[in-house]
Structure formats: C-alpha cells, structure tokens
Amino acid sequence: MTYTTSRVPNAPALDVSNAVEVLKEVLGPRSPVALHVPMFSGNEWTYVKECIDTGWVSSVGTFVDRFEKMLIEFTGAKYAIATVNGTAALHVCLLLAGVKPDDEVLLPALTFVATTNAVNYCHAVPHFVDSEESTLGLDPEKLSEYLADISVMRAGECFNKRTGRRIRAVVPMHTFGHPVDMDGLVPVCERFRLVMVEDAAESLGSYYRGQHTGNLGLVSSLSFNGNKTVTTGGGGAILTNDPTLGPLAKHLTTTARIPHKWSFKHDRVGYNYRMPNINAALGCAQLEQLPRFLSLKRALTSRYVEAFKPVLGVGVFQERADCRSNYWLNALVLDRDDIEARDRLLEMSNEKGIGTRPVWTLSHRLPMYSDCPAMDLGVAESLERRIINIPSSAELGTRYV
Ligand SMILES: *Cc1c(COP(=O)(O)O)cnc(C)c1O
C-alpha cells in the first residue's frame, strides 16, 4: 500500500509528543539513535587489511574489479564503473548523455543538492520539475503537460521556447529508495527526445516492477557514501547497458589514459574519479551483506508502519504495490501542510536523542539555483513542509527479525 493522502481538508492535527513516544517505543532504550549509520558485521576488516598488507590501496587493485562484478551481478546492468563518489558518477553520466554547456537538464527540485550540482558541473542549466505524492519522485504527467506548453521540437531535438536553450536530458531521482514512475516517464522521454539519466544514489536494492533501478535510463549513478545502504567510506558507481558508454565511462573516470604498459597518453580531458582499492575492499564486504541489510531495513519499516497506524495525522511512506523499495530512509509524511507541527516534532525528537531531520531544502530555493527555470512546484513545496526522515539504519531492524 502506498501512503498517498495529501492536504486532506479536515486532516486531524498531529499529537507531537505521542509521535515521539511511538518513535521511542520502536527504537528501544538506546540513546542517542542516529538517522543512519553503517553496519560492519562481515569481512570489512579482513579485506581492508589485505589492501594494507599487500600495498594495493590506491587506484589499481583486485577489489575494484571484484566490486564492479558484484554490482553487475546484483543490479543486472551490463557495465558498472566504480567512482570516488556518487556526485562524480552523476557528473560523468551527464557527460555520457551528451549534456553540453548551456543545455537545460530537467530534474526534481526535491532532491539532494548533488543532483543539481552535477548538472552545474557540465555548465548546463538545471530546470526544476515537480514531484508526485505517490512516489516522492518526479511527476511524469505534469512534466509532459508542461513540456507540451513550453517546448518546441526542432530537427528532432527539444528546445525551451522561453529561453531558446536545448533541453537535453531528464534526471529522475528515486527518493529514499522509492522508484520513480518509469512507465509514465519513458513515453515522455520518447515524445520529447530526452535522454534519461537516473540518479539511483539512494536506490541500491530497489526495483521498479521487478527491474533493478538504474537500468531504465541510458546511464545511471549510485552512491556509497557513509549514510547510504552500503558504504565504501566515500564512493559511487556508474551503471549502463550501453556497449559504447560502458567502456567510455571507465575511460573518462580514469584520466582518459590510453591503456599501455608504460606510456602515459591521454586522448581527451578525463577525470581522476576512479574508486581506490581500499574503498572497494570495504564495498565488497558490504555488498556481501546487502540482502541481509535489505531485510533488516524492511523489518524496521514494517514495525514503524504498525506502530504509527493508530497515530492520527501522519503516515509512514510505503512502497508502491508493484515496486520494491530498499527503504534507505524511512519518512513520516504529515497529513496537514503544517510546518509548525513538523518543526515541533523535529525539535522534540532530537531533544530526546532521536536523529530525525526534514527533507532537503528544495534546490530552486538555494541561492545559487534560485534563477533557474522551473515549473509550478506546488507538490514538492508541500512535501518539503510535511516530510520527516526517521532513524533507518539496518542495525535497528535486528530487534524485529
Ligand atoms: C547521496 C546522493 C548523491 C551522491 O552523493 P555522494 O555523497 O557524492 O556519493 C547524489 N544524489 C542523491 C539524491 C543522493 O542522495
């Protein structure tokens, strides 16, 4: 079941202290409880030690190859290229998608700033799209209507009538691990000839109708930051099924060096974005435990759902019936568009040692992106005032399996 109630006219007011009590009951006596911390319960120490013992800690080593193979196996993508972080992966994804300076790139306003920054790194212009209540991701129907209004097709390419700039790509982001409505988005991409680049940073282990996220766009990016479902310390990856772009992604992220035994020749401006071996070692140990992490996170979410059932005025966001979420971050969604209740809940829970936080400030309200083009963002703006992320570490699920 999906949590979809939105701006209900007569929604009940939230009893904030009761909500905090419910959180405490689910999380148990330990305090403080962080929003999300990694769990190192496998071969992490052994693999990292192996890097140090053998001296292979940097940009070459067997763990990087192994990590990429494991990602391919898990996600079903044909190519996986490990990078220094998720932002760098997304930067290269956008370059691979043919995003050029002064192009516009469509993306949700409701996302972590990295998505927007990566567009900026290409000297392209972020163009903000509204989100849906049912997925917390970009709204394909609203996007389609908007593009029909503001764009014109010229020689098979989409142009913004208002700015004159080419609109090259769209970046759906799977918020907290919940897949975007891809069946809705794919036809919009076809109609307006947009290249789809998935920001799958939050959705390792999430499936859209049986297919792992990151496989529906031309290219996609993952993140293995310390707060993500699995971590490499810092890290990311590019996924693609395209036989040209896979090897090109590797080339671009390894300084565009032409492979040779001893000569150092580079055939274009490349990037030093390769994941170091010591990080990949940590990653291999983490990926071995991913199925367990996913079931622990799922158990925790079920418990939250049960516990919040009797609490009026708020719901725990749940996956769509035909999708599977990794439940990276659990989210409470207030029925009422009531920022005071949200802030009181944030205040009171953090005071009690429970690590909660609001969703990111919408990108179009950040000073560096406030002049960027945007459609009506009414739903994203309402969601911003109603979402609270609550503790979601895999370890917290051990009480419930
Ligand atoms: C985590 C994240 C990224 C990438 O972050 P890095 O810290 O660079 O790995 C990108 N987009 C979203 C939506 C994220 O949550």
PDBQT file of the ligand as one rigid body, heavy atoms in Angstrom, charges set to zero:
ROOT
HETATM    1  C1  LIG A 501      23.941  10.578  -1.848  1.00  0.00    +0.000 C 
HETATM    2  C2  LIG A 501      23.381  11.195  -3.068  1.00  0.00    +0.000 A 
HETATM    3  C3  LIG A 501      24.182  11.526  -4.188  1.00  0.00    +0.000 A 
HETATM    4  C4  LIG A 501      25.660  11.315  -4.259  1.00  0.00    +0.000 C 
HETATM    5  O1  LIG A 501      26.310  11.680  -3.132  1.00  0.00    +0.000 OA
HETATM    6  P1  LIG A 501      27.869  11.403  -2.859  1.00  0.00    +0.000 P 
HETATM    7  O2  LIG A 501      27.988  11.837  -1.441  1.00  0.00    +0.000 OA
HETATM    8  O3  LIG A 501      28.629  12.258  -3.814  1.00  0.00    +0.000 OA
HETATM    9  O4  LIG A 501      28.183   9.960  -3.049  1.00  0.00    +0.000 OA
HETATM   10  C5  LIG A 501      23.557  12.035  -5.306  1.00  0.00    +0.000 A 
HETATM   11  N1  LIG A 501      22.234  12.216  -5.353  1.00  0.00    +0.000 NA
HETATM   12  C6  LIG A 501      21.430  11.908  -4.310  1.00  0.00    +0.000 A 
HETATM   13  C7  LIG A 501      19.969  12.119  -4.452  1.00  0.00    +0.000 C 
HETATM   14  C8  LIG A 501      21.975  11.404  -3.135  1.00  0.00    +0.000 A 
HETATM   15  O5  LIG A 501      21.164  11.121  -2.108  1.00  0.00    +0.000 OA
ENDROOT
TORSDOF 0
